[in-house]
Amino acid sequence: MDINQLGPTQANDMNKQAHKFGLMGNDFYSMLTKDVEEQDALRAAREQEEEKALYSVNNNTDISEAVTHDFNRDASLDARDALLGKND
């Protein structure tokens, strides 16, 4: 059920039924709307965390590639120096 699609009459009917269970006034409908708001906030937070994780993976990959590139360059320079007989 989509709470946002309920009209005032339907919301009032739901609240009346909730009175049988000890809820007062608009408590039931208010709780439903609060639940929807919390779900939306959790969804937004999860999406934000997933986006951060995606950027983190990309950054870590970039760093890893840079380190590998530097290592390969250093190894190539060491091999060149060894062939040329240069020792530090």
Secondary structure, 3 states (H helix, E strand, C coil): CCHHHCCHHHHHHHHHHHHCCCCCCCHHHHHHHHHHHHHHHHHHHHHHHHHHHHHHHHHHHHHHHHHHHHHHHHHHHHHHHHHHCCCC
